[in-house]
């Protein structure tokens, strides 16, 4: 795994030991950031269930003003901090060792531009996050929420939670679902 573009281009990233994290493949990460390229410069980015921090680090490398990394595992948090130091992007990063919902309560921004979450599959962890974001002052109709999920995951009920699906990008084994508040 590596940083694809920007100031930290081509630098390799460490991944946490074990099978608890599932880093986004470089090919999929590149496609995602091609979609987001106009939205990244000067944005505030949140990487939930951050694992190695690869997605948030890619955003920082491409010009995000600030990135929050939230993961509740000690190994992933150590890995994120090491990757941030190695890429020299730590000065624009804030790392929380918390579960996703608690971590969201620790963010004190007027506005978050992009929130990316890649929770463990088949545990339905997206719903509590979306519920928390409904009442978050920094998440508004302009905030783009991206969920990485298995292909079979169904998000047709998010409209009942006050969200609209604005785009869906499918890959061989997973997909990115792009949401905004309705």
PyMOL CGO cylinders between C-alpha atoms (Angstrom):
from pymol import cmd
from pymol.cgo import CYLINDER

trace = [
    CYLINDER, 0.00, 0.00, 0.00, 1.28, 3.46, -0.89, 0.3, 1, 1, 1, 1, 1, 1,
    CYLINDER, 1.28, 3.46, -0.89, 0.29, 7.11, -1.22, 0.3, 1, 1, 1, 1, 1, 1,
    CYLINDER, 0.29, 7.11, -1.22, -0.84, 7.58, -4.80, 0.3, 1, 1, 1, 1, 1, 1,
    CYLINDER, -0.84, 7.58, -4.80, -0.56, 11.32, -5.42, 0.3, 1, 1, 1, 1, 1, 1,
    CYLINDER, -0.56, 11.32, -5.42, 0.36, 14.66, -3.90, 0.3, 1, 1, 1, 1, 1, 1,
    CYLINDER, 0.36, 14.66, -3.90, 3.16, 15.70, -1.57, 0.3, 1, 1, 1, 1, 1, 1,
    CYLINDER, 3.16, 15.70, -1.57, 3.69, 12.18, -0.19, 0.3, 1, 1, 1, 1, 1, 1,
    CYLINDER, 3.69, 12.18, -0.19, 3.35, 10.47, -3.57, 0.3, 1, 1, 1, 1, 1, 1,
    CYLINDER, 3.35, 10.47, -3.57, 4.76, 6.93, -3.84, 0.3, 1, 1, 1, 1, 1, 1,
    CYLINDER, 4.76, 6.93, -3.84, 5.65, 6.66, -0.15, 0.3, 1, 1, 1, 1, 1, 1,
    CYLINDER, 5.65, 6.66, -0.15, 4.82, 3.22, 1.24, 0.3, 1, 1, 1, 1, 1, 1,
    CYLINDER, 4.82, 3.22, 1.24, 2.38, 2.97, 4.14, 0.3, 1, 1, 1, 1, 1, 1,
    CYLINDER, 2.38, 2.97, 4.14, 2.51, 0.45, 6.95, 0.3, 1, 1, 1, 1, 1, 1,
    CYLINDER, 2.51, 0.45, 6.95, -0.59, -1.58, 7.75, 0.3, 1, 1, 1, 1, 1, 1,
    CYLINDER, -0.59, -1.58, 7.75, -1.52, -2.88, 11.19, 0.3, 1, 1, 1, 1, 1, 1,
    CYLINDER, -1.52, -2.88, 11.19, -0.53, -6.47, 11.91, 0.3, 1, 1, 1, 1, 1, 1,
    CYLINDER, -0.53, -6.47, 11.91, -3.28, -9.07, 11.99, 0.3, 1, 1, 1, 1, 1, 1,
    CYLINDER, -3.28, -9.07, 11.99, -6.58, -9.46, 10.17, 0.3, 1, 1, 1, 1, 1, 1,
    CYLINDER, -6.58, -9.46, 10.17, -8.57, -6.80, 12.01, 0.3, 1, 1, 1, 1, 1, 1,
    CYLINDER, -8.57, -6.80, 12.01, -8.13, -4.19, 9.28, 0.3, 1, 1, 1, 1, 1, 1,
    CYLINDER, -8.13, -4.19, 9.28, -8.81, -4.36, 5.57, 0.3, 1, 1, 1, 1, 1, 1,
    CYLINDER, -8.81, -4.36, 5.57, -6.85, -1.61, 3.78, 0.3, 1, 1, 1, 1, 1, 1,
    CYLINDER, -6.85, -1.61, 3.78, -8.47, -0.15, 0.67, 0.3, 1, 1, 1, 1, 1, 1,
    CYLINDER, -8.47, -0.15, 0.67, -6.62, -1.43, -2.38, 0.3, 1, 1, 1, 1, 1, 1,
    CYLINDER, -6.62, -1.43, -2.38, -4.53, 1.15, -4.25, 0.3, 1, 1, 1, 1, 1, 1,
    CYLINDER, -4.53, 1.15, -4.25, -6.60, 0.72, -7.42, 0.3, 1, 1, 1, 1, 1, 1,
    CYLINDER, -6.60, 0.72, -7.42, -9.85, 1.42, -5.55, 0.3, 1, 1, 1, 1, 1, 1,
    CYLINDER, -9.85, 1.42, -5.55, -8.29, 4.29, -3.60, 0.3, 1, 1, 1, 1, 1, 1,
    CYLINDER, -8.29, 4.29, -3.60, -7.11, 5.85, -6.86, 0.3, 1, 1, 1, 1, 1, 1,
    CYLINDER, -7.11, 5.85, -6.86, -10.61, 5.61, -8.35, 0.3, 1, 1, 1, 1, 1, 1,
    CYLINDER, -10.61, 5.61, -8.35, -12.14, 7.13, -5.22, 0.3, 1, 1, 1, 1, 1, 1,
    CYLINDER, -12.14, 7.13, -5.22, -9.74, 10.08, -5.25, 0.3, 1, 1, 1, 1, 1, 1,
    CYLINDER, -9.74, 10.08, -5.25, -10.26, 10.63, -8.97, 0.3, 1, 1, 1, 1, 1, 1,
    CYLINDER, -10.26, 10.63, -8.97, -13.95, 11.12, -8.12, 0.3, 1, 1, 1, 1, 1, 1,
    CYLINDER, -13.95, 11.12, -8.12, -13.09, 13.45, -5.21, 0.3, 1, 1, 1, 1, 1, 1,
    CYLINDER, -13.09, 13.45, -5.21, -10.19, 15.35, -6.79, 0.3, 1, 1, 1, 1, 1, 1,
    CYLINDER, -10.19, 15.35, -6.79, -12.01, 18.70, -6.99, 0.3, 1, 1, 1, 1, 1, 1,
    CYLINDER, -12.01, 18.70, -6.99, -13.30, 18.46, -3.41, 0.3, 1, 1, 1, 1, 1, 1,
    CYLINDER, -13.30, 18.46, -3.41, -10.07, 17.60, -1.59, 0.3, 1, 1, 1, 1, 1, 1,
    CYLINDER, -10.07, 17.60, -1.59, -7.98, 20.80, -1.68, 0.3, 1, 1, 1, 1, 1, 1,
    CYLINDER, -7.98, 20.80, -1.68, -8.43, 22.80, 1.56, 0.3, 1, 1, 1, 1, 1, 1,
    CYLINDER, -8.43, 22.80, 1.56, -11.12, 20.43, 2.90, 0.3, 1, 1, 1, 1, 1, 1,
    CYLINDER, -11.12, 20.43, 2.90, -11.63, 19.04, 6.39, 0.3, 1, 1, 1, 1, 1, 1,
    CYLINDER, -11.63, 19.04, 6.39, -11.61, 15.25, 6.04, 0.3, 1, 1, 1, 1, 1, 1,
    CYLINDER, -11.61, 15.25, 6.04, -12.64, 12.56, 8.53, 0.3, 1, 1, 1, 1, 1, 1,
    CYLINDER, -12.64, 12.56, 8.53, -11.38, 8.97, 8.21, 0.3, 1, 1, 1, 1, 1, 1,
    CYLINDER, -11.38, 8.97, 8.21, -13.54, 6.71, 10.43, 0.3, 1, 1, 1, 1, 1, 1,
    CYLINDER, -13.54, 6.71, 10.43, -12.52, 3.12, 11.19, 0.3, 1, 1, 1, 1, 1, 1,
    CYLINDER, -12.52, 3.12, 11.19, -9.22, 4.45, 9.86, 0.3, 1, 1, 1, 1, 1, 1,
    CYLINDER, -9.22, 4.45, 9.86, -7.06, 1.29, 10.11, 0.3, 1, 1, 1, 1, 1, 1,
    CYLINDER, -7.06, 1.29, 10.11, -3.71, 2.31, 8.61, 0.3, 1, 1, 1, 1, 1, 1,
    CYLINDER, -3.71, 2.31, 8.61, -4.93, 5.85, 7.88, 0.3, 1, 1, 1, 1, 1, 1,
    CYLINDER, -4.93, 5.85, 7.88, -4.33, 5.37, 4.15, 0.3, 1, 1, 1, 1, 1, 1,
    CYLINDER, -4.33, 5.37, 4.15, -7.48, 7.19, 3.02, 0.3, 1, 1, 1, 1, 1, 1,
    CYLINDER, -7.48, 7.19, 3.02, -7.01, 10.23, 5.26, 0.3, 1, 1, 1, 1, 1, 1,
    CYLINDER, -7.01, 10.23, 5.26, -3.29, 10.37, 4.45, 0.3, 1, 1, 1, 1, 1, 1,
    CYLINDER, -3.29, 10.37, 4.45, -4.13, 10.35, 0.75, 0.3, 1, 1, 1, 1, 1, 1,
    CYLINDER, -4.13, 10.35, 0.75, -6.48, 13.29, 1.36, 0.3, 1, 1, 1, 1, 1, 1,
    CYLINDER, -6.48, 13.29, 1.36, -3.77, 15.22, 3.24, 0.3, 1, 1, 1, 1, 1, 1,
    CYLINDER, -3.77, 15.22, 3.24, -1.20, 14.44, 0.56, 0.3, 1, 1, 1, 1, 1, 1,
    CYLINDER, -1.20, 14.44, 0.56, -3.59, 15.84, -2.06, 0.3, 1, 1, 1, 1, 1, 1,
    CYLINDER, -3.59, 15.84, -2.06, -4.14, 19.09, -0.17, 0.3, 1, 1, 1, 1, 1, 1,
    CYLINDER, -4.14, 19.09, -0.17, -6.75, 18.59, 2.55, 0.3, 1, 1, 1, 1, 1, 1,
    CYLINDER, -6.75, 18.59, 2.55, -6.35, 21.30, 5.19, 0.3, 1, 1, 1, 1, 1, 1,
    CYLINDER, -6.35, 21.30, 5.19, -6.94, 18.91, 8.10, 0.3, 1, 1, 1, 1, 1, 1,
    CYLINDER, -6.94, 18.91, 8.10, -7.80, 15.25, 8.62, 0.3, 1, 1, 1, 1, 1, 1,
    CYLINDER, -7.80, 15.25, 8.62, -9.22, 13.43, 11.61, 0.3, 1, 1, 1, 1, 1, 1,
    CYLINDER, -9.22, 13.43, 11.61, -8.42, 9.74, 12.03, 0.3, 1, 1, 1, 1, 1, 1,
    CYLINDER, -8.42, 9.74, 12.03, -10.65, 7.69, 14.32, 0.3, 1, 1, 1, 1, 1, 1,
    CYLINDER, -10.65, 7.69, 14.32, -10.06, 4.05, 15.22, 0.3, 1, 1, 1, 1, 1, 1,
    CYLINDER, -10.06, 4.05, 15.22, -10.55, 2.20, 18.49, 0.3, 1, 1, 1, 1, 1, 1,
    CYLINDER, -10.55, 2.20, 18.49, -7.65, -0.24, 18.12, 0.3, 1, 1, 1, 1, 1, 1,
    CYLINDER, -7.65, -0.24, 18.12, -4.23, 0.37, 19.67, 0.3, 1, 1, 1, 1, 1, 1,
    CYLINDER, -4.23, 0.37, 19.67, -2.36, -1.23, 16.74, 0.3, 1, 1, 1, 1, 1, 1,
    CYLINDER, -2.36, -1.23, 16.74, -4.20, 0.80, 14.08, 0.3, 1, 1, 1, 1, 1, 1,
    CYLINDER, -4.20, 0.80, 14.08, -3.70, 4.06, 16.02, 0.3, 1, 1, 1, 1, 1, 1,
    CYLINDER, -3.70, 4.06, 16.02, 0.05, 3.33, 16.39, 0.3, 1, 1, 1, 1, 1, 1,
    CYLINDER, 0.05, 3.33, 16.39, 0.19, 2.54, 12.68, 0.3, 1, 1, 1, 1, 1, 1,
    CYLINDER, 0.19, 2.54, 12.68, -1.66, 5.75, 11.72, 0.3, 1, 1, 1, 1, 1, 1,
    CYLINDER, -1.66, 5.75, 11.72, 0.71, 7.86, 13.84, 0.3, 1, 1, 1, 1, 1, 1,
    CYLINDER, 0.71, 7.86, 13.84, 3.76, 6.13, 12.34, 0.3, 1, 1, 1, 1, 1, 1,
    CYLINDER, 3.76, 6.13, 12.34, 2.43, 6.64, 8.78, 0.3, 1, 1, 1, 1, 1, 1,
    CYLINDER, 2.43, 6.64, 8.78, 1.70, 10.31, 9.50, 0.3, 1, 1, 1, 1, 1, 1,
    CYLINDER, 1.70, 10.31, 9.50, 5.24, 10.85, 10.79, 0.3, 1, 1, 1, 1, 1, 1,
    CYLINDER, 5.24, 10.85, 10.79, 6.77, 8.98, 7.84, 0.3, 1, 1, 1, 1, 1, 1,
    CYLINDER, 6.77, 8.98, 7.84, 4.77, 11.01, 5.27, 0.3, 1, 1, 1, 1, 1, 1,
    CYLINDER, 4.77, 11.01, 5.27, 5.44, 14.26, 7.20, 0.3, 1, 1, 1, 1, 1, 1,
    CYLINDER, 5.44, 14.26, 7.20, 1.72, 15.02, 7.36, 0.3, 1, 1, 1, 1, 1, 1,
    CYLINDER, 1.72, 15.02, 7.36, 1.24, 14.79, 11.14, 0.3, 1, 1, 1, 1, 1, 1,
    CYLINDER, 1.24, 14.79, 11.14, 1.01, 18.58, 11.57, 0.3, 1, 1, 1, 1, 1, 1,
    CYLINDER, 1.01, 18.58, 11.57, -2.40, 18.61, 9.82, 0.3, 1, 1, 1, 1, 1, 1,
    CYLINDER, -2.40, 18.61, 9.82, -3.77, 15.46, 11.45, 0.3, 1, 1, 1, 1, 1, 1,
    CYLINDER, -3.77, 15.46, 11.45, -5.69, 14.68, 14.62, 0.3, 1, 1, 1, 1, 1, 1,
    CYLINDER, -5.69, 14.68, 14.62, -5.85, 11.04, 15.72, 0.3, 1, 1, 1, 1, 1, 1,
    CYLINDER, -5.85, 11.04, 15.72, -8.44, 9.72, 18.19, 0.3, 1, 1, 1, 1, 1, 1,
    CYLINDER, -8.44, 9.72, 18.19, -8.29, 6.26, 19.74, 0.3, 1, 1, 1, 1, 1, 1,
    CYLINDER, -8.29, 6.26, 19.74, -12.05, 5.92, 20.19, 0.3, 1, 1, 1, 1, 1, 1,
    CYLINDER, -12.05, 5.92, 20.19, -14.98, 4.09, 18.74, 0.3, 1, 1, 1, 1, 1, 1,
    CYLINDER, -14.98, 4.09, 18.74, -16.50, 5.88, 15.75, 0.3, 1, 1, 1, 1, 1, 1,
    CYLINDER, -16.50, 5.88, 15.75, -19.51, 7.44, 17.48, 0.3, 1, 1, 1, 1, 1, 1,
    CYLINDER, -19.51, 7.44, 17.48, -17.47, 8.70, 20.46, 0.3, 1, 1, 1, 1, 1, 1,
    CYLINDER, -17.47, 8.70, 20.46, -14.81, 10.00, 18.09, 0.3, 1, 1, 1, 1, 1, 1,
    CYLINDER, -14.81, 10.00, 18.09, -17.40, 12.03, 16.20, 0.3, 1, 1, 1, 1, 1, 1,
    CYLINDER, -17.40, 12.03, 16.20, -18.32, 13.74, 19.47, 0.3, 1, 1, 1, 1, 1, 1,
    CYLINDER, -18.32, 13.74, 19.47, -14.67, 14.82, 19.83, 0.3, 1, 1, 1, 1, 1, 1,
    CYLINDER, -14.67, 14.82, 19.83, -14.61, 16.79, 16.57, 0.3, 1, 1, 1, 1, 1, 1,
    CYLINDER, -14.61, 16.79, 16.57, -14.93, 20.55, 17.04, 0.3, 1, 1, 1, 1, 1, 1,
    CYLINDER, -14.93, 20.55, 17.04, -15.15, 21.99, 13.55, 0.3, 1, 1, 1, 1, 1, 1,
    CYLINDER, -15.15, 21.99, 13.55, -17.64, 24.43, 12.08, 0.3, 1, 1, 1, 1, 1, 1,
    CYLINDER, -17.64, 24.43, 12.08, -17.91, 22.21, 9.00, 0.3, 1, 1, 1, 1, 1, 1,
    CYLINDER, -17.91, 22.21, 9.00, -16.57, 18.85, 7.82, 0.3, 1, 1, 1, 1, 1, 1,
    CYLINDER, -16.57, 18.85, 7.82, -16.38, 18.59, 4.04, 0.3, 1, 1, 1, 1, 1, 1,
    CYLINDER, -16.38, 18.59, 4.04, -15.85, 14.83, 3.57, 0.3, 1, 1, 1, 1, 1, 1,
    CYLINDER, -15.85, 14.83, 3.57, -16.40, 11.96, 5.97, 0.3, 1, 1, 1, 1, 1, 1,
    CYLINDER, -16.40, 11.96, 5.97, -15.17, 8.53, 4.87, 0.3, 1, 1, 1, 1, 1, 1,
    CYLINDER, -15.17, 8.53, 4.87, -16.00, 5.34, 6.76, 0.3, 1, 1, 1, 1, 1, 1,
    CYLINDER, -16.00, 5.34, 6.76, -14.80, 1.82, 6.13, 0.3, 1, 1, 1, 1, 1, 1,
    CYLINDER, -14.80, 1.82, 6.13, -16.26, -0.19, 9.01, 0.3, 1, 1, 1, 1, 1, 1,
    CYLINDER, -16.26, -0.19, 9.01, -15.84, -3.93, 9.45, 0.3, 1, 1, 1, 1, 1, 1,
    CYLINDER, -15.84, -3.93, 9.45, -18.20, -5.58, 7.00, 0.3, 1, 1, 1, 1, 1, 1,
    CYLINDER, -18.20, -5.58, 7.00, -21.51, -7.17, 8.01, 0.3, 1, 1, 1, 1, 1, 1,
    CYLINDER, -21.51, -7.17, 8.01, -21.63, -5.60, 11.48, 0.3, 1, 1, 1, 1, 1, 1,
    CYLINDER, -21.63, -5.60, 11.48, -24.05, -2.77, 10.59, 0.3, 1, 1, 1, 1, 1, 1,
    CYLINDER, -24.05, -2.77, 10.59, -21.81, -0.13, 12.18, 0.3, 1, 1, 1, 1, 1, 1,
    CYLINDER, -21.81, -0.13, 12.18, -22.79, 2.47, 9.57, 0.3, 1, 1, 1, 1, 1, 1,
    CYLINDER, -22.79, 2.47, 9.57, -26.25, 3.06, 11.08, 0.3, 1, 1, 1, 1, 1, 1,
    CYLINDER, -26.25, 3.06, 11.08, -25.06, 4.32, 14.52, 0.3, 1, 1, 1, 1, 1, 1,
    CYLINDER, -25.06, 4.32, 14.52, -22.57, 6.62, 12.77, 0.3, 1, 1, 1, 1, 1, 1,
    CYLINDER, -22.57, 6.62, 12.77, -25.26, 8.01, 10.47, 0.3, 1, 1, 1, 1, 1, 1,
    CYLINDER, -25.26, 8.01, 10.47, -27.58, 8.49, 13.45, 0.3, 1, 1, 1, 1, 1, 1,
    CYLINDER, -27.58, 8.49, 13.45, -24.87, 10.47, 15.28, 0.3, 1, 1, 1, 1, 1, 1,
    CYLINDER, -24.87, 10.47, 15.28, -24.14, 12.58, 12.20, 0.3, 1, 1, 1, 1, 1, 1,
    CYLINDER, -24.14, 12.58, 12.20, -27.81, 13.60, 11.98, 0.3, 1, 1, 1, 1, 1, 1,
    CYLINDER, -27.81, 13.60, 11.98, -27.33, 15.73, 15.10, 0.3, 1, 1, 1, 1, 1, 1,
    CYLINDER, -27.33, 15.73, 15.10, -23.74, 16.85, 14.45, 0.3, 1, 1, 1, 1, 1, 1,
    CYLINDER, -23.74, 16.85, 14.45, -23.41, 20.58, 13.88, 0.3, 1, 1, 1, 1, 1, 1,
    CYLINDER, -23.41, 20.58, 13.88, -20.44, 20.14, 11.52, 0.3, 1, 1, 1, 1, 1, 1,
    CYLINDER, -20.44, 20.14, 11.52, -22.25, 17.72, 9.20, 0.3, 1, 1, 1, 1, 1, 1,
    CYLINDER, -22.25, 17.72, 9.20, -24.68, 19.56, 6.95, 0.3, 1, 1, 1, 1, 1, 1,
    CYLINDER, -24.68, 19.56, 6.95, -26.22, 19.27, 3.48, 0.3, 1, 1, 1, 1, 1, 1,
    CYLINDER, -26.22, 19.27, 3.48, -22.83, 20.06, 1.91, 0.3, 1, 1, 1, 1, 1, 1,
    CYLINDER, -22.83, 20.06, 1.91, -20.94, 17.32, 3.77, 0.3, 1, 1, 1, 1, 1, 1,
    CYLINDER, -20.94, 17.32, 3.77, -20.17, 14.31, 1.59, 0.3, 1, 1, 1, 1, 1, 1,
    CYLINDER, -20.17, 14.31, 1.59, -20.36, 11.00, 3.47, 0.3, 1, 1, 1, 1, 1, 1,
    CYLINDER, -20.36, 11.00, 3.47, -18.74, 8.00, 1.81, 0.3, 1, 1, 1, 1, 1, 1,
    CYLINDER, -18.74, 8.00, 1.81, -19.25, 4.43, 2.99, 0.3, 1, 1, 1, 1, 1, 1,
    CYLINDER, -19.25, 4.43, 2.99, -17.06, 1.57, 1.81, 0.3, 1, 1, 1, 1, 1, 1,
    CYLINDER, -17.06, 1.57, 1.81, -19.14, -1.59, 1.98, 0.3, 1, 1, 1, 1, 1, 1,
    CYLINDER, -19.14, -1.59, 1.98, -19.51, -5.04, 0.44, 0.3, 1, 1, 1, 1, 1, 1,
    CYLINDER, -19.51, -5.04, 0.44, -21.37, -5.18, -2.87, 0.3, 1, 1, 1, 1, 1, 1,
    CYLINDER, -21.37, -5.18, -2.87, -24.40, -6.85, -1.29, 0.3, 1, 1, 1, 1, 1, 1,
    CYLINDER, -24.40, -6.85, -1.29, -24.86, -4.16, 1.38, 0.3, 1, 1, 1, 1, 1, 1,
    CYLINDER, -24.86, -4.16, 1.38, -28.24, -2.45, 1.12, 0.3, 1, 1, 1, 1, 1, 1,
    CYLINDER, -28.24, -2.45, 1.12, -28.53, 1.24, 1.92, 0.3, 1, 1, 1, 1, 1, 1,
    CYLINDER, -28.53, 1.24, 1.92, -32.05, 1.80, 0.57, 0.3, 1, 1, 1, 1, 1, 1,
    CYLINDER, -32.05, 1.80, 0.57, -33.22, 2.67, 4.10, 0.3, 1, 1, 1, 1, 1, 1,
    CYLINDER, -33.22, 2.67, 4.10, -30.93, 5.69, 4.54, 0.3, 1, 1, 1, 1, 1, 1,
    CYLINDER, -30.93, 5.69, 4.54, -33.68, 7.98, 3.25, 0.3, 1, 1, 1, 1, 1, 1,
    CYLINDER, -33.68, 7.98, 3.25, -35.63, 7.13, 6.41, 0.3, 1, 1, 1, 1, 1, 1,
    CYLINDER, -35.63, 7.13, 6.41, -32.62, 8.40, 8.38, 0.3, 1, 1, 1, 1, 1, 1,
    CYLINDER, -32.62, 8.40, 8.38, -32.61, 11.71, 6.49, 0.3, 1, 1, 1, 1, 1, 1,
    CYLINDER, -32.61, 11.71, 6.49, -29.97, 10.98, 3.84, 0.3, 1, 1, 1, 1, 1, 1,
    CYLINDER, -29.97, 10.98, 3.84, -29.97, 10.74, 0.08, 0.3, 1, 1, 1, 1, 1, 1,
    CYLINDER, -29.97, 10.74, 0.08, -27.65, 8.55, -2.00, 0.3, 1, 1, 1, 1, 1, 1,
    CYLINDER, -27.65, 8.55, -2.00, -25.97, 10.85, -4.52, 0.3, 1, 1, 1, 1, 1, 1,
    CYLINDER, -25.97, 10.85, -4.52, -23.72, 8.26, -6.14, 0.3, 1, 1, 1, 1, 1, 1,
    CYLINDER, -23.72, 8.26, -6.14, -22.67, 4.64, -5.93, 0.3, 1, 1, 1, 1, 1, 1,
    CYLINDER, -22.67, 4.64, -5.93, -19.45, 3.25, -7.39, 0.3, 1, 1, 1, 1, 1, 1,
    CYLINDER, -19.45, 3.25, -7.39, -19.21, -0.54, -7.57, 0.3, 1, 1, 1, 1, 1, 1,
    CYLINDER, -19.21, -0.54, -7.57, -16.01, -2.56, -7.83, 0.3, 1, 1, 1, 1, 1, 1,
    CYLINDER, -16.01, -2.56, -7.83, -15.50, -6.34, -8.07, 0.3, 1, 1, 1, 1, 1, 1,
    CYLINDER, -15.50, -6.34, -8.07, -16.05, -7.13, -4.39, 0.3, 1, 1, 1, 1, 1, 1,
    CYLINDER, -16.05, -7.13, -4.39, -17.12, -3.88, -2.73, 0.3, 1, 1, 1, 1, 1, 1,
    CYLINDER, -17.12, -3.88, -2.73, -18.55, -0.44, -3.38, 0.3, 1, 1, 1, 1, 1, 1,
    CYLINDER, -18.55, -0.44, -3.38, -18.50, 3.18, -2.30, 0.3, 1, 1, 1, 1, 1, 1,
    CYLINDER, -18.50, 3.18, -2.30, -21.83, 4.74, -1.42, 0.3, 1, 1, 1, 1, 1, 1,
    CYLINDER, -21.83, 4.74, -1.42, -21.89, 8.56, -1.44, 0.3, 1, 1, 1, 1, 1, 1,
    CYLINDER, -21.89, 8.56, -1.44, -24.50, 10.20, 0.81, 0.3, 1, 1, 1, 1, 1, 1,
    CYLINDER, -24.50, 10.20, 0.81, -25.60, 13.67, 1.79, 0.3, 1, 1, 1, 1, 1, 1,
    CYLINDER, -25.60, 13.67, 1.79, -28.15, 14.90, 4.29, 0.3, 1, 1, 1, 1, 1, 1,
    CYLINDER, -28.15, 14.90, 4.29, -31.50, 15.36, 2.59, 0.3, 1, 1, 1, 1, 1, 1,
]
cmd.load_cgo(trace, "trace")
